Amino acid sequence: MVVQYQAIMSVDPIAKSEVSRGDELLEKLEKTVTEIEKVAISTHTEFNNYFLSKDGVNPDLGSYHNQHHILGTVRSIEPISEAMSEHLISELDRYNKLYGTDIKLAHLPSLLKIAAYLHDQGNIFQISIDDSQLPQYIRLSNSNPDAIECQLRNDFSLEIPTYQTIYRAANAEDRGALLAWKRLKELDLTDEHAMFVQRMIMNTKFPFLSQLCEQDGVKGEFPESINKTAPFEIFMKLIDQIGAGWFTENSFNNLLGLVQEGAIEKGLDATLPVFFEYSFIEFLDKQFRKILEPLQLGHAALEELVSRIEDSLANKGGIKGNIQVKRFFESATSIKDQMTRAKTYGEAIKVVTAIFNHNAFPEVRA
């Protein structure tokens, strides 16, 4: 089964032809991937250009949620899937049991690509539904007595989405799930497949869904859970937060773009979020292991899995983003110290400006 899945993920022509024969749903999914790719890349490119046009935006950075991040996320699916194939097959079984569905292994690669292409649409679009109304459509609820379930309602209508007047992260995944449903139903995807994509988008929420449920006072557990994670939640967080950086053009610029987005959304006096405590240098490594924590592996097994994933990413042409960051700060220790001390977005923006004025930076980008 593992070999079969790896063959499918690597799009082996022989394996693919065997799987595709007589599978109209797979053919439909592959066409949908092509259509969604066009939509995702064009809209994230347009949004980035729109973002760059705003006053006070550093043209070297733009938006973190640009077309490069989306492409990087999609490109990381194959190597991470190959490194975690047994985990994904187990997660598919858990998903089908939890939701009473029959998602096929042969359909999984296309569905994950669709979800990856659409996972940040809610970050760049505003919709006709006010944030206060979103819980009516997508909510973490105890509708299943045995499970915390993402309840995704379909009885909504959307006006033509328009770009955010300012970048806004709040409730982005909820908006994205609604937008995904609208787009996928326009392409005649089955309800079962469209719902799968919606749930994968919700899986990119930070922190883990079970923690969000606890914050909202919702009780319950996912049956046969991996320490209360939703099916595929670990995988979706890995491709979004870790894998994407290995395949993102100018990944250092993109990572610094998070500072710019936060400054525009929350203001220069707002406190930096917790991950900036890592000062960019340790973020990827620390977050990588934090995402894998629910697997409850021992230290040696965890490090073996991290190495296996990183080797797979490297073998597919990925470049570890924080290597660039470390190289830069090794040649600019004073700037590193400033970033470590930065507590607000305003202070961080000053550091980012210093980075782009530093003579060593072009070497890092090259």
C-alpha positions in Angstrom: 0.0 0.0 0.0 2.8 2.4 0.8 4.5 1.7 -2.5 1.3 2.2 -4.3 0.7 5.5 -2.6 4.2 6.8 -3.4 3.8 5.8 -7.0 0.6 7.7 -7.2 2.1 10.8 -5.5 5.1 10.8 -7.9 2.6 10.5 -10.8 4.3 7.4 -12.2 2.8 7.1 -15.7 2.2 3.4 -15.5 0.7 3.5 -12.0 -1.4 6.5 -12.9 -2.8 4.8 -16.0 -3.8 1.7 -14.0 -5.6 3.8 -11.4 -7.2 6.1 -13.9 -8.7 3.4 -16.1 -12.5 3.7 -15.7 -12.2 6.2 -12.9 -14.2 9.2 -14.1 -14.0 10.9 -10.7 -10.2 10.9 -10.8 -10.3 12.4 -14.3 -12.7 15.1 -13.0 -10.4 15.8 -10.0 -7.3 16.2 -12.2 -9.2 18.7 -14.4 -10.3 20.5 -11.3 -6.7 20.7 -10.0 -5.8 22.5 -13.3 -8.7 24.9 -13.1 -8.1 25.7 -9.4 -4.4 26.2 -10.0 -5.2 28.9 -12.5 -7.6 30.6 -10.1 -5.2 30.4 -7.1 -2.1 31.7 -8.8 -3.9 34.5 -10.6 -5.7 35.7 -7.5 -2.7 35.6 -5.2 -0.6 37.4 -7.8 -3.2 40.1 -8.2 -3.6 40.4 -4.4 0.2 40.8 -4.0 0.3 43.5 -6.6 -2.6 45.2 -4.8 -0.8 44.8 -1.5 2.4 46.4 -3.0 0.4 49.4 -4.1 -0.5 50.4 -0.6 1.3 53.2 1.2 4.1 52.2 3.5 4.7 48.8 2.0 8.3 47.7 1.3 8.4 46.7 -2.4 11.0 44.1 -1.6 8.6 42.1 0.6 5.0 42.4 -0.5 2.6 39.9 1.0 3.6 36.6 2.6 0.4 35.1 1.2 1.5 35.6 -2.4 1.6 33.2 -5.4 5.1 31.9 -4.3 3.8 30.7 -1.0 0.9 28.9 -2.7 3.1 27.2 -5.2 5.6 26.3 -2.4 2.8 24.7 -0.4 1.7 22.6 -3.4 5.2 21.5 -4.3 5.8 20.3 -0.8 2.9 17.8 -0.9 4.7 15.1 -2.8 8.0 14.9 -0.8 6.2 15.2 2.6 3.6 12.5 1.4 6.4 10.2 0.5 8.1 10.6 3.8 4.8 10.1 5.7 3.0 7.7 3.4 1.9 5.3 6.2 0.6 8.1 8.3 -1.4 9.5 5.4 -3.0 6.1 4.6 -3.9 5.8 8.3 -5.4 9.3 8.3 -7.5 8.5 5.3 -9.0 5.5 7.1 -9.6 7.7 10.2 -11.2 10.4 8.1 -13.6 8.0 6.3 -14.6 6.3 9.6 -15.2 9.7 11.3 -17.3 11.3 8.6 -18.8 8.2 7.1 -17.3 8.9 3.7 -15.5 6.8 1.0 -12.6 9.0 -0.1 -10.4 6.8 -2.3 -6.6 6.6 -1.9 -6.3 7.3 -5.7 -8.2 10.5 -5.3 -6.2 11.8 -2.3 -3.3 13.5 -4.1 -5.6 15.6 -6.3 -7.8 16.6 -3.3 -4.7 17.6 -1.3 -3.5 19.8 -4.2 -6.9 21.5 -4.5 -6.9 22.2 -0.8 -3.3 23.5 -0.9 -4.1 25.8 -3.8 -7.2 27.2 -2.0 -6.0 27.2 1.6 -5.2 31.0 1.8 -8.1 32.4 -0.3 -9.7 33.6 2.9 -6.5 35.6 3.7 -6.8 37.6 0.5 -10.6 37.9 -0.1 -13.4 39.5 1.8 -16.9 38.1 1.4 -20.4 39.3 1.9 -20.8 37.4 5.2 -19.8 39.4 8.2 -17.3 37.7 10.6 -20.0 37.7 13.3 -22.1 35.5 11.1 -19.4 33.0 10.2 -20.2 30.6 13.1 -23.6 30.0 11.5 -21.8 28.5 8.5 -18.6 27.0 9.8 -18.3 26.2 13.5 -16.5 23.9 15.8 -19.3 22.1 17.5 -20.2 19.0 19.4 -22.8 18.0 16.9 -21.4 14.4 17.0 -21.4 13.2 20.6 -18.1 11.3 19.9 -16.3 14.0 18.0 -15.3 17.6 17.7 -16.4 18.2 14.1 -16.0 21.1 11.7 -19.7 21.8 10.9 -19.7 23.3 7.4 -23.1 24.5 6.3 -23.8 25.0 2.7 -27.0 27.2 2.7 -25.2 30.5 2.0 -24.8 32.8 -0.9 -21.8 34.9 -1.8 -21.4 38.1 -3.7 -18.4 38.3 -6.0 -15.5 38.3 -3.6 -13.3 41.4 -3.5 -9.8 41.8 -2.1 -9.3 42.8 1.5 -9.0 46.5 1.9 -6.3 45.6 4.4 -4.7 42.3 5.0 -6.7 40.4 7.7 -5.8 37.0 9.2 -8.8 36.7 11.6 -11.2 34.0 10.5 -9.3 33.5 7.3 -9.7 29.8 7.2 -13.5 30.1 7.7 -13.8 32.5 4.8 -11.5 30.3 2.8 -13.7 27.2 3.4 -16.8 29.0 2.2 -15.0 30.3 -0.9 -13.7 26.8 -1.6 -17.2 25.4 -1.5 -18.5 28.0 -3.9 -15.6 27.5 -6.4 -15.7 23.7 -6.2 -19.5 23.4 -6.6 -19.2 25.7 -9.7 -16.8 23.1 -11.1 -19.3 20.3 -10.3 -17.2 18.6 -7.7 -19.1 16.1 -5.5 -20.3 17.2 -2.1 -18.0 14.6 -0.5 -14.9 15.9 -2.2 -15.8 19.6 -1.7 -16.4 18.9 2.0 -13.0 17.1 2.2 -11.3 20.2 0.8 -13.2 22.5 3.2 -12.0 20.4 6.2 -8.4 20.4 4.9 -8.5 24.3 4.8 -9.9 24.3 8.4 -6.9 22.1 9.3 -4.5 25.0 8.6 -6.0 26.9 11.6 -3.5 27.8 14.3 -3.2 26.2 16.8 -4.7 22.7 16.6 -8.4 22.5 16.2 -8.8 20.6 19.5 -7.2 23.5 21.3 -9.5 26.0 19.6 -12.5 23.8 20.6 -11.3 23.8 24.2 -11.0 27.6 24.1 -14.5 27.8 22.8 -15.8 25.5 25.6 -16.6 22.6 23.2 -16.0 19.2 24.7 -15.2 15.9 22.9 -12.5 14.1 21.1 -11.9 12.8 17.6 -12.5 9.0 17.7 -9.3 6.9 17.2 -7.5 10.3 17.5 -3.9 11.1 17.3 -3.9 13.1 20.5 -7.1 15.0 19.5 -6.0 16.1 16.1 -8.4 16.2 13.1 -7.6 13.8 10.3 -4.8 15.2 8.1 -4.4 18.2 10.4 -0.7 17.5 11.0 0.0 17.0 7.3 -1.8 20.3 6.3 0.1 22.3 8.9 3.4 20.8 7.7 2.9 21.7 4.0 1.7 25.2 4.9 4.0 26.2 7.7 7.1 24.1 6.9 7.1 22.6 3.5 6.2 25.8 1.7 9.3 27.5 2.8 11.5 24.9 1.1 10.0 25.7 -2.3 9.1 29.4 -2.0 11.0 31.8 -4.2 12.9 34.2 -2.0 11.7 32.5 1.1 13.5 34.9 3.4 11.6 37.8 1.8 8.4 35.9 2.2 9.0 35.2 5.9 9.8 38.8 6.5 6.6 39.7 4.7 4.7 38.4 7.7 6.0 41.4 9.6 4.7 43.7 7.0 1.3 42.1 6.9 1.0 42.2 10.7 2.0 45.8 10.8 -0.7 46.8 8.3 -3.4 44.7 9.9 -2.7 45.4 13.6 -0.7 48.6 13.7 2.9 49.4 14.4 2.4 49.5 18.2 0.8 46.0 18.3 2.8 43.2 20.1 4.5 40.6 17.9 3.0 37.1 18.0 4.7 34.4 19.9 6.6 32.9 17.0 8.6 36.0 16.6 10.3 35.1 19.9 12.3 32.7 17.7 13.6 35.7 15.8 13.1 33.9 12.5 16.3 31.8 13.1 14.7 29.0 15.1 11.1 29.3 13.9 11.1 26.6 11.3 12.9 24.1 13.4 10.8 24.7 16.5 7.5 24.9 14.7 8.4 21.7 12.7 8.7 19.7 15.9 5.7 21.4 17.6 3.4 20.3 14.7 4.7 16.7 15.1 4.1 16.6 18.9 0.7 15.0 18.7 2.3 11.9 17.2 3.9 11.4 20.6 7.1 10.0 19.3 10.2 9.6 21.4 13.1 11.9 20.8 15.0 9.6 18.5 11.9 8.7 16.5 10.9 12.3 16.2 14.4 13.4 14.9 14.4 10.4 12.5 11.0 11.6 11.1 12.2 15.2 10.8 15.3 14.0 9.0 13.3 11.8 6.7 11.0 14.7 5.8 13.8 17.1 5.3 15.7 14.6 3.1 12.6 14.1 1.0 12.1 17.9 0.6 15.8 18.3 -0.4 15.7 15.5 -2.9 12.8 17.2 -4.7 14.8 20.4 -5.0 13.7 22.2 -1.9 16.0 24.6 -0.1 15.6 25.0 3.7 14.5 28.6 4.2 16.1 29.1 7.6 19.5 28.3 6.2 19.2 31.6 4.4 18.2 33.3 7.6 21.0 31.9 9.6 23.6 32.8 6.9 22.3 36.4 6.9 22.4 36.8 10.7 25.8 35.3 11.0 27.1 38.2 8.9 24.8 40.8 10.7 24.9 40.0 14.4 23.8 43.5 15.4 20.7 43.2 13.3 20.1 39.7 14.8 20.3 41.3 18.3 17.8 44.0 17.3 15.3 41.4 16.0 15.7 39.4 19.2 14.8 42.5 21.2 11.9 43.6 19.0 8.6 43.5 20.8 6.3 45.4 18.5 5.6 45.4 14.7 7.0 48.9 14.5 10.3 47.7 16.0 10.4 44.7 13.8 9.8 46.9 10.7 12.9 48.9 11.5 14.9 45.7 11.7 13.5 44.5 8.3 14.5 47.9 6.8 18.0 47.4 8.2 18.1 44.0 6.6 17.4 45.4 3.2 20.0 48.1 3.7 22.6 45.6 4.7 25.4 44.9 2.2 25.4 41.2 2.9 21.8 40.7 2.1 22.1 40.5 -1.8 24.5 37.5 -1.3 22.0 35.7 0.8 19.3 36.2 -1.8 21.5 35.1 -4.7 
